[in-house]
């Protein structure tokens, strides 16, 4: 309920342990708030429209997928930066970290191809 799911994903991508995840998450969130001159109470979560600037800010590539019941997934967003890729699942307005893409989806749909 704190809308910090994106920052938890970044922390995991950078190697944070689940047992120490909140410290890393809050540090990343504080960095975000300082860069964008926000107070924590003004923050309502990360949107798809903010991902390119966050990709640049954290120096990571970002791919966001949506998983369907059949087990296939669709690419929803891909950042310009294509190294150090962090793969995320989007469910509603919630991001979750994809650690192993092979276990995440049985097939991939690209709407551009």
N, CA, C and O atoms as a GROMACS GRO file, in nm:
protein
  452
    1UNK      N    1   0.080  -0.121   0.000
    1UNK     CA    2   0.000   0.000   0.000
    1UNK      C    3   0.084   0.128   0.000
    1UNK      O    4   0.029   0.238  -0.002
    2UNK      N    5   0.216   0.114   0.002
    2UNK     CA    6   0.301   0.233   0.007
    2UNK      C    7   0.349   0.278  -0.131
    2UNK      O    8   0.422   0.377  -0.142
    3UNK      N    9   0.308   0.208  -0.236
    3UNK     CA   10   0.342   0.242  -0.375
    3UNK      C   11   0.492   0.236  -0.406
    3UNK      O   12   0.537   0.299  -0.502
    4UNK      N   13   0.569   0.163  -0.329
    4UNK     CA   14   0.714   0.156  -0.350
    4UNK      C   15   0.757   0.031  -0.426
    4UNK      O   16   0.875  -0.005  -0.425
    5UNK      N   17   0.663  -0.036  -0.492
    5UNK     CA   18   0.695  -0.162  -0.559
    5UNK      C   19   0.806  -0.146  -0.664
    5UNK      O   20   0.892  -0.233  -0.675
    6UNK      N   21   0.805  -0.036  -0.740
    6UNK     CA   22   0.909  -0.016  -0.841
    6UNK      C   23   1.047  -0.009  -0.775
    6UNK      O   24   1.143  -0.068  -0.826
    7UNK      N   25   1.057   0.061  -0.665
    7UNK     CA   26   1.186   0.077  -0.597
    7UNK      C   27   1.232  -0.054  -0.533
    7UNK      O   28   1.352  -0.079  -0.523
    8UNK      N   29   1.138  -0.137  -0.490
    8UNK     CA   30   1.174  -0.271  -0.440
    8UNK      C   31   1.233  -0.354  -0.554
    8UNK      O   32   1.330  -0.428  -0.535
    9UNK      N   33   1.174  -0.341  -0.672
    9UNK     CA   34   1.226  -0.414  -0.788
    9UNK      C   35   1.367  -0.370  -0.823
    9UNK      O   36   1.453  -0.454  -0.852
   10UNK      N   37   1.392  -0.240  -0.820
   10UNK     CA   38   1.527  -0.189  -0.849
   10UNK      C   39   1.626  -0.242  -0.745
   10UNK      O   40   1.736  -0.284  -0.780
   11UNK      N   41   1.586  -0.242  -0.620
   11UNK     CA   42   1.674  -0.292  -0.513
   11UNK      C   43   1.707  -0.439  -0.537
   11UNK      O   44   1.822  -0.479  -0.524
   12UNK      N   45   1.607  -0.520  -0.571
   12UNK     CA   46   1.631  -0.662  -0.599
   12UNK      C   47   1.721  -0.679  -0.721
   12UNK      O   48   1.810  -0.763  -0.720
   13UNK      N   49   1.697  -0.600  -0.824
   13UNK     CA   50   1.779  -0.606  -0.945
   13UNK      C   51   1.925  -0.575  -0.915
   13UNK      O   52   2.016  -0.632  -0.976
   14UNK      N   53   1.947  -0.485  -0.822
   14UNK     CA   54   2.083  -0.447  -0.783
   14UNK      C   55   2.145  -0.543  -0.682
   14UNK      O   56   2.258  -0.522  -0.639
   15UNK      N   57   2.072  -0.647  -0.645
   15UNK     CA   58   2.129  -0.751  -0.560
   15UNK      C   59   2.093  -0.744  -0.413
   15UNK      O   60   2.152  -0.815  -0.332
   16UNK      N   61   1.998  -0.661  -0.377
   16UNK     CA   62   1.956  -0.654  -0.236
   16UNK      C   63   1.896  -0.788  -0.193
   16UNK      O   64   1.829  -0.855  -0.271
   17UNK      N   65   1.922  -0.824  -0.070
   17UNK     CA   66   1.864  -0.944  -0.012
   17UNK      C   67   1.721  -0.913   0.034
   17UNK      O   68   1.693  -0.802   0.079
   18UNK      N   69   1.634  -1.010   0.022
   18UNK     CA   70   1.494  -0.991   0.063
   18UNK      C   71   1.486  -0.952   0.210
   18UNK      O   72   1.398  -0.874   0.248
   19UNK      N   73   1.576  -1.005   0.292
   19UNK     CA   74   1.574  -0.975   0.435
   19UNK      C   75   1.613  -0.830   0.465
   19UNK      O   76   1.582  -0.779   0.572
   20UNK      N   77   1.679  -0.764   0.370
   20UNK     CA   78   1.723  -0.624   0.391
   20UNK      C   79   1.666  -0.533   0.282
   20UNK      O   80   1.725  -0.430   0.250
   21UNK      N   81   1.555  -0.571   0.226
   21UNK     CA   82   1.499  -0.502   0.111
   21UNK      C   83   1.448  -0.362   0.143
   21UNK      O   84   1.464  -0.271   0.062
   22UNK      N   85   1.388  -0.344   0.258
   22UNK     CA   86   1.326  -0.214   0.288
   22UNK      C   87   1.428  -0.102   0.300
   22UNK      O   88   1.400   0.011   0.259
   23UNK      N   89   1.544  -0.129   0.354
   23UNK     CA   90   1.647  -0.025   0.366
   23UNK      C   91   1.690   0.023   0.228
   23UNK      O   92   1.698   0.144   0.204
   24UNK      N   93   1.717  -0.070   0.138
   24UNK     CA   94   1.756  -0.034   0.001
   24UNK      C   95   1.643   0.037  -0.072
   24UNK      O   96   1.666   0.135  -0.142
   25UNK      N   97   1.521  -0.012  -0.055
   25UNK     CA   98   1.403   0.047  -0.119
   25UNK      C   99   1.386   0.191  -0.076
   25UNK      O  100   1.366   0.279  -0.160
   26UNK      N  101   1.394   0.216   0.052
   26UNK     CA  102   1.374   0.352   0.102
   26UNK      C  103   1.485   0.446   0.057
   26UNK      O  104   1.460   0.565   0.035
   27UNK      N  105   1.606   0.395   0.043
   27UNK     CA  106   1.716   0.477  -0.007
   27UNK      C  107   1.694   0.517  -0.152
   27UNK      O  108   1.717   0.632  -0.189
   28UNK      N  109   1.649   0.423  -0.234
   28UNK     CA  110   1.618   0.453  -0.374
   28UNK      C  111   1.502   0.550  -0.386
   28UNK      O  112   1.504   0.642  -0.469
   29UNK      N  113   1.401   0.531  -0.303
   29UNK     CA  114   1.286   0.621  -0.304
   29UNK      C  115   1.327   0.762  -0.261
   29UNK      O  116   1.281   0.860  -0.320
   30UNK      N  117   1.412   0.773  -0.162
   30UNK     CA  118   1.460   0.904  -0.117
   30UNK      C  119   1.538   0.973  -0.229
   30UNK      O  120   1.523   1.094  -0.250
   31UNK      N  121   1.620   0.897  -0.300
   31UNK     CA  122   1.695   0.951  -0.414
   31UNK      C  123   1.599   1.006  -0.520
   31UNK      O  124   1.622   1.113  -0.576
   32UNK      N  125   1.493   0.931  -0.547
   32UNK     CA  126   1.390   0.973  -0.643
   32UNK      C  127   1.322   1.102  -0.597
   32UNK      O  128   1.307   1.196  -0.675
   33UNK      N  129   1.281   1.106  -0.471
   33UNK     CA  130   1.212   1.224  -0.418
   33UNK      C  131   1.302   1.348  -0.424
   33UNK      O  132   1.255   1.457  -0.458
   34UNK      N  133   1.429   1.331  -0.392
   34UNK     CA  134   1.521   1.445  -0.398
   34UNK      C  135   1.540   1.494  -0.540
   34UNK      O  136   1.541   1.615  -0.564
   35UNK      N  137   1.554   1.403  -0.635
   35UNK     CA  138   1.574   1.443  -0.775
   35UNK      C  139   1.453   1.517  -0.830
   35UNK      O  140   1.468   1.613  -0.905
   36UNK      N  141   1.334   1.472  -0.795
   36UNK     CA  142   1.212   1.531  -0.849
   36UNK      C  143   1.142   1.627  -0.752
   36UNK      O  144   1.028   1.666  -0.775
   37UNK      N  145   1.211   1.665  -0.646
   37UNK     CA  146   1.161   1.762  -0.548
   37UNK      C  147   1.020   1.726  -0.501
   37UNK      O  148   0.929   1.809  -0.501
   38UNK      N  149   1.003   1.600  -0.460
   38UNK     CA  150   0.876   1.552  -0.407
   38UNK      C  151   0.889   1.520  -0.259
   38UNK      O  152   0.997   1.483  -0.212
   39UNK      N  153   0.781   1.534  -0.189
   39UNK     CA  154   0.776   1.482  -0.053
   39UNK      C  155   0.713   1.343  -0.062
   39UNK      O  156   0.635   1.318  -0.154
   40UNK      N  157   0.744   1.254   0.031
   40UNK     CA  158   0.683   1.120   0.027
   40UNK      C  159   0.530   1.124   0.022
   40UNK      O  160   0.469   1.037  -0.040
   41UNK      N  161   0.468   1.221   0.086
   41UNK     CA  162   0.322   1.228   0.086
   41UNK      C  163   0.266   1.266  -0.052
   41UNK      O  164   0.148   1.241  -0.079
   42UNK      N  165   0.347   1.326  -0.137
   42UNK     CA  166   0.302   1.363  -0.272
   42UNK      C  167   0.313   1.247  -0.371
   42UNK      O  168   0.258   1.253  -0.481
   43UNK      N  169   0.384   1.143  -0.333
   43UNK     CA  170   0.412   1.031  -0.423
   43UNK      C  171   0.292   0.937  -0.431
   43UNK      O  172   0.239   0.893  -0.329
   44UNK      N  173   0.251   0.907  -0.555
   44UNK     CA  174   0.136   0.818  -0.576
   44UNK      C  175   0.173   0.691  -0.652
   44UNK      O  176   0.084   0.617  -0.695
   45UNK      N  177   0.301   0.665  -0.668
   45UNK     CA  178   0.346   0.546  -0.741
   45UNK      C  179   0.410   0.584  -0.873
   45UNK      O  180   0.393   0.695  -0.923
   46UNK      N  181   0.486   0.490  -0.928
   46UNK     CA  182   0.554   0.510  -1.056
   46UNK      C  183   0.460   0.471  -1.169
   46UNK      O  184   0.391   0.369  -1.161
   47UNK      N  185   0.456   0.552  -1.274
   47UNK     CA  186   0.374   0.525  -1.390
   47UNK      C  187   0.463   0.481  -1.507
   47UNK      O  188   0.584   0.502  -1.505
   48UNK      N  189   0.402   0.422  -1.608
   48UNK     CA  190   0.476   0.382  -1.728
   48UNK      C  191   0.543   0.503  -1.792
   48UNK      O  192   0.653   0.491  -1.847
   49UNK      N  193   0.480   0.617  -1.787
   49UNK     CA  194   0.534   0.738  -1.846
   49UNK      C  195   0.661   0.789  -1.777
   49UNK      O  196   0.734   0.869  -1.836
   50UNK      N  197   0.688   0.746  -1.658
   50UNK     CA  198   0.807   0.788  -1.584
   50UNK      C  199   0.925   0.692  -1.602
   50UNK      O  200   1.036   0.722  -1.558
   51UNK      N  201   0.903   0.579  -1.665
   51UNK     CA  202   1.005   0.475  -1.668
   51UNK      C  203   1.131   0.514  -1.744
   51UNK      O  204   1.240   0.474  -1.704
   52UNK      N  205   1.119   0.590  -1.852
   52UNK     CA  206   1.240   0.627  -1.926
   52UNK      C  207   1.331   0.713  -1.842
   52UNK      O  208   1.453   0.692  -1.840
   53UNK      N  209   1.276   0.811  -1.771
   53UNK     CA  210   1.360   0.895  -1.686
   53UNK      C  211   1.417   0.815  -1.569
   53UNK      O  212   1.528   0.843  -1.525
   54UNK      N  213   1.342   0.718  -1.517
   54UNK     CA  214   1.393   0.634  -1.409
   54UNK      C  215   1.500   0.538  -1.460
   54UNK      O  216   1.594   0.506  -1.386
   55UNK      N  217   1.487   0.493  -1.582
   55UNK     CA  218   1.590   0.411  -1.644
   55UNK      C  219   1.722   0.488  -1.649
   55UNK      O  220   1.828   0.434  -1.617
   56UNK      N  221   1.715   0.613  -1.690
   56UNK     CA  222   1.834   0.697  -1.696
   56UNK      C  223   1.887   0.728  -1.557
   56UNK      O  224   2.008   0.724  -1.534
   57UNK      N  225   1.797   0.759  -1.465
   57UNK     CA  226   1.838   0.795  -1.329
   57UNK      C  227   1.913   0.681  -1.260
   57UNK      O  228   2.016   0.704  -1.196
   58UNK      N  229   1.862   0.559  -1.274
   58UNK     CA  230   1.923   0.445  -1.204
   58UNK      C  231   2.023   0.368  -1.291
   58UNK      O  232   2.085   0.273  -1.244
   59UNK      N  233   2.038   0.408  -1.417
   59UNK     CA  234   2.136   0.346  -1.505
   59UNK      C  235   2.106   0.202  -1.540
   59UNK      O  236   2.196   0.120  -1.551
   60UNK      N  237   1.977   0.171  -1.558
   60UNK     CA  238   1.935   0.035  -1.591
   60UNK      C  239   1.839   0.039  -1.708
   60UNK      O  240   1.766   0.136  -1.727
   61UNK      N  241   1.839  -0.069  -1.786
   61UNK     CA  242   1.736  -0.087  -1.886
   61UNK      C  243   1.614  -0.147  -1.820
   61UNK      O  244   1.626  -0.222  -1.723
   62UNK      N  245   1.496  -0.116  -1.871
   62UNK     CA  246   1.372  -0.165  -1.811
   62UNK      C  247   1.282  -0.223  -1.918
   62UNK      O  248   1.256  -0.158  -2.020
   63UNK      N  249   1.237  -0.344  -1.897
   63UNK     CA  250   1.134  -0.407  -1.980
   63UNK      C  251   1.017  -0.444  -1.889
   63UNK      O  252   1.036  -0.505  -1.784
   64UNK      N  253   0.897  -0.406  -1.931
   64UNK     CA  254   0.776  -0.436  -1.853
   64UNK      C  255   0.686  -0.526  -1.936
   64UNK      O  256   0.661  -0.500  -2.054
   65UNK      N  257   0.638  -0.632  -1.873
   65UNK     CA  258   0.554  -0.730  -1.939
   65UNK      C  259   0.421  -0.744  -1.865
   65UNK      O  260   0.411  -0.715  -1.746
   66UNK      N  261   0.322  -0.788  -1.939
   66UNK     CA  262   0.192  -0.822  -1.881
   66UNK      C  263   0.169  -0.970  -1.907
   66UNK      O  264   0.179  -1.015  -2.021
   67UNK      N  265   0.139  -1.045  -1.803
   67UNK     CA  266   0.120  -1.190  -1.813
   67UNK      C  267  -0.028  -1.223  -1.827
   67UNK      O  268  -0.113  -1.167  -1.757
   68UNK      N  269  -0.057  -1.314  -1.919
   68UNK     CA  270  -0.195  -1.359  -1.941
   68UNK      C  271  -0.214  -1.498  -1.882
   68UNK      O  272  -0.118  -1.570  -1.859
   69UNK      N  273  -0.340  -1.533  -1.858
   69UNK     CA  274  -0.371  -1.662  -1.795
   69UNK      C  275  -0.318  -1.781  -1.872
   69UNK      O  276  -0.285  -1.883  -1.812
   70UNK      N  277  -0.309  -1.770  -2.003
   70UNK     CA  278  -0.260  -1.881  -2.086
   70UNK      C  279  -0.110  -1.905  -2.068
   70UNK      O  280  -0.057  -2.004  -2.119
   71UNK      N  281  -0.042  -1.815  -1.997
   71UNK     CA  282   0.100  -1.832  -1.972
   71UNK      C  283   0.189  -1.752  -2.065
   71UNK      O  284   0.310  -1.748  -2.047
   72UNK      N  285   0.129  -1.687  -2.166
   72UNK     CA  286   0.209  -1.602  -2.252
   72UNK      C  287   0.209  -1.459  -2.199
   72UNK      O  288   0.124  -1.421  -2.118
   73UNK      N  289   0.305  -1.381  -2.246
   73UNK     CA  290   0.314  -1.243  -2.197
   73UNK      C  291   0.332  -1.148  -2.314
   73UNK      O  292   0.371  -1.187  -2.424
   74UNK      N  293   0.304  -1.022  -2.287
   74UNK     CA  294   0.313  -0.916  -2.386
   74UNK      C  295   0.408  -0.809  -2.334
   74UNK      O  296   0.402  -0.772  -2.216
   75UNK      N  297   0.495  -0.760  -2.420
   75UNK     CA  298   0.582  -0.649  -2.384
   75UNK      C  299   0.498  -0.522  -2.380
   75UNK      O  300   0.434  -0.485  -2.478
   76UNK      N  301   0.500  -0.455  -2.265
   76UNK     CA  302   0.423  -0.332  -2.247
   76UNK      C  303   0.513  -0.210  -2.263
   76UNK      O  304   0.469  -0.107  -2.314
   77UNK      N  305   0.636  -0.222  -2.220
   77UNK     CA  306   0.730  -0.109  -2.225
   77UNK      C  307   0.873  -0.161  -2.234
   77UNK      O  308   0.909  -0.262  -2.173
   78UNK      N  309   0.955  -0.089  -2.312
   78UNK     CA  310   1.098  -0.119  -2.320
   78UNK      C  311   1.173   0.014  -2.323
   78UNK      O  312   1.144   0.099  -2.407
   79UNK      N  313   1.268   0.032  -2.233
   79UNK     CA  314   1.344   0.156  -2.228
   79UNK      C  315   1.443   0.163  -2.343
   79UNK      O  316   1.473   0.062  -2.407
   80UNK      N  317   1.493   0.283  -2.368
   80UNK     CA  318   1.595   0.301  -2.472
   80UNK      C  319   1.724   0.230  -2.433
   80UNK      O  320   1.792   0.172  -2.518
   81UNK      N  321   1.758   0.236  -2.306
   81UNK     CA  322   1.879   0.169  -2.255
   81UNK      C  323   1.856   0.019  -2.259
   81UNK      O  324   1.756  -0.031  -2.206
   82UNK      N  325   1.948  -0.054  -2.320
   82UNK     CA  326   1.928  -0.197  -2.338
   82UNK      C  327   2.035  -0.283  -2.271
   82UNK      O  328   2.052  -0.400  -2.307
   83UNK      N  329   2.107  -0.228  -2.174
   83UNK     CA  330   2.200  -0.312  -2.099
   83UNK      C  331   2.161  -0.305  -1.952
   83UNK      O  332   2.102  -0.207  -1.907
   84UNK      N  333   2.196  -0.409  -1.880
   84UNK     CA  334   2.156  -0.417  -1.739
   84UNK      C  335   2.005  -0.422  -1.724
   84UNK      O  336   1.950  -0.358  -1.635
   85UNK      N  337   1.939  -0.498  -1.810
   85UNK     CA  338   1.792  -0.500  -1.817
   85UNK      C  339   1.729  -0.556  -1.689
   85UNK      O  340   1.766  -0.663  -1.641
   86UNK      N  341   1.634  -0.481  -1.638
   86UNK     CA  342   1.550  -0.526  -1.527
   86UNK      C  343   1.414  -0.559  -1.588
   86UNK      O  344   1.351  -0.473  -1.650
   87UNK      N  345   1.369  -0.682  -1.571
   87UNK     CA  346   1.239  -0.725  -1.623
   87UNK      C  347   1.135  -0.716  -1.512
   87UNK      O  348   1.156  -0.764  -1.400
   88UNK      N  349   1.022  -0.654  -1.546
   88UNK     CA  350   0.914  -0.634  -1.450
   88UNK      C  351   0.783  -0.689  -1.502
   88UNK      O  352   0.758  -0.686  -1.623
   89UNK      N  353   0.701  -0.738  -1.412
   89UNK     CA  354   0.564  -0.775  -1.443
   89UNK      C  355   0.474  -0.658  -1.401
   89UNK      O  356   0.495  -0.597  -1.296
   90UNK      N  357   0.375  -0.628  -1.484
   90UNK     CA  358   0.277  -0.524  -1.450
   90UNK      C  359   0.143  -0.590  -1.427
   90UNK      O  360   0.089  -0.656  -1.515
   91UNK      N  361   0.090  -0.572  -1.307
   91UNK     CA  362  -0.043  -0.623  -1.272
   91UNK      C  363  -0.122  -0.506  -1.217
   91UNK      O  364  -0.095  -0.460  -1.106
   92UNK      N  365  -0.218  -0.456  -1.294
   92UNK     CA  366  -0.288  -0.334  -1.256
   92UNK      C  367  -0.189  -0.219  -1.259
   92UNK      O  368  -0.132  -0.189  -1.364
   93UNK      N  369  -0.168  -0.155  -1.146
   93UNK     CA  370  -0.068  -0.048  -1.137
   93UNK      C  371   0.048  -0.090  -1.046
   93UNK      O  372   0.116  -0.006  -0.987
   94UNK      N  373   0.070  -0.221  -1.035
   94UNK     CA  374   0.172  -0.276  -0.946
   94UNK      C  375   0.282  -0.346  -1.026
   94UNK      O  376   0.253  -0.427  -1.113
   95UNK      N  377   0.407  -0.313  -0.995
   95UNK     CA  378   0.522  -0.379  -1.057
   95UNK      C  379   0.574  -0.489  -0.965
   95UNK      O  380   0.577  -0.474  -0.843
   96UNK      N  381   0.615  -0.600  -1.027
   96UNK     CA  382   0.685  -0.704  -0.952
   96UNK      C  383   0.806  -0.747  -1.034
   96UNK      O  384   0.806  -0.742  -1.156
   97UNK      N  385   0.910  -0.790  -0.964
   97UNK     CA  386   1.038  -0.824  -1.023
   97UNK      C  387   1.032  -0.962  -1.086
   97UNK      O  388   0.984  -1.057  -1.023
   98UNK      N  389   1.080  -0.975  -1.209
   98UNK     CA  390   1.089  -1.104  -1.275
   98UNK      C  391   1.234  -1.150  -1.264
   98UNK      O  392   1.323  -1.098  -1.332
   99UNK      N  393   1.257  -1.247  -1.178
   99UNK     CA  394   1.392  -1.297  -1.156
   99UNK      C  395   1.435  -1.393  -1.267
   99UNK      O  396   1.550  -1.389  -1.312
  100UNK      N  397   1.343  -1.477  -1.310
  100UNK     CA  398   1.374  -1.577  -1.411
  100UNK      C  399   1.265  -1.573  -1.517
  100UNK      O  400   1.154  -1.621  -1.495
  101UNK      N  401   1.297  -1.515  -1.633
  101UNK     CA  402   1.196  -1.496  -1.738
  101UNK      C  403   1.144  -1.630  -1.789
  101UNK      O  404   1.026  -1.640  -1.824
  102UNK      N  405   1.228  -1.732  -1.796
  102UNK     CA  406   1.185  -1.864  -1.843
  102UNK      C  407   1.077  -1.925  -1.755
  102UNK      O  408   0.989  -1.995  -1.804
  103UNK      N  409   1.083  -1.899  -1.627
  103UNK     CA  410   0.980  -1.948  -1.536
  103UNK      C  411   0.857  -1.858  -1.537
  103UNK      O  412   0.747  -1.902  -1.504
  104UNK      N  413   0.876  -1.733  -1.575
  104UNK     CA  414   0.767  -1.635  -1.576
  104UNK      C  415   0.666  -1.662  -1.687
  104UNK      O  416   0.545  -1.657  -1.664
  105UNK      N  417   0.715  -1.691  -1.807
  105UNK     CA  418   0.626  -1.703  -1.922
  105UNK      C  419   0.668  -1.817  -2.014
  105UNK      O  420   0.786  -1.845  -2.031
  106UNK      N  421   0.567  -1.882  -2.072
  106UNK     CA  422   0.596  -1.989  -2.167
  106UNK      C  423   0.618  -1.936  -2.308
  106UNK      O  424   0.681  -2.002  -2.390
  107UNK      N  425   0.566  -1.816  -2.338
  107UNK     CA  426   0.587  -1.755  -2.469
  107UNK      C  427   0.573  -1.603  -2.457
  107UNK      O  428   0.518  -1.550  -2.360
  108UNK      N  429   0.624  -1.535  -2.559
  108UNK     CA  430   0.632  -1.389  -2.558
  108UNK      C  431   0.565  -1.335  -2.683
  108UNK      O  432   0.593  -1.382  -2.794
  109UNK      N  433   0.478  -1.237  -2.668
  109UNK     CA  434   0.410  -1.172  -2.780
  109UNK      C  435   0.467  -1.032  -2.798
  109UNK      O  436   0.466  -0.952  -2.705
  110UNK      N  437   0.516  -1.003  -2.918
  110UNK     CA  438   0.563  -0.868  -2.948
  110UNK      C  439   0.460  -0.805  -3.041
  110UNK      O  440   0.437  -0.855  -3.151
  111UNK      N  441   0.400  -0.696  -2.998
  111UNK     CA  442   0.295  -0.633  -3.078
  111UNK      C  443   0.351  -0.558  -3.198
  111UNK      O  444   0.275  -0.520  -3.288
  112UNK      N  445   0.482  -0.537  -3.203
  112UNK     CA  446   0.543  -0.468  -3.316
  112UNK      C  447   0.576  -0.562  -3.432
  112UNK      O  448   0.584  -0.518  -3.547
  113UNK      N  449   0.596  -0.688  -3.403
  113UNK     CA  450   0.641  -0.782  -3.507
  113UNK      C  451   0.524  -0.853  -3.575
  113UNK      O  452   0.544  -0.935  -3.664
   0.00000   0.00000   0.00000
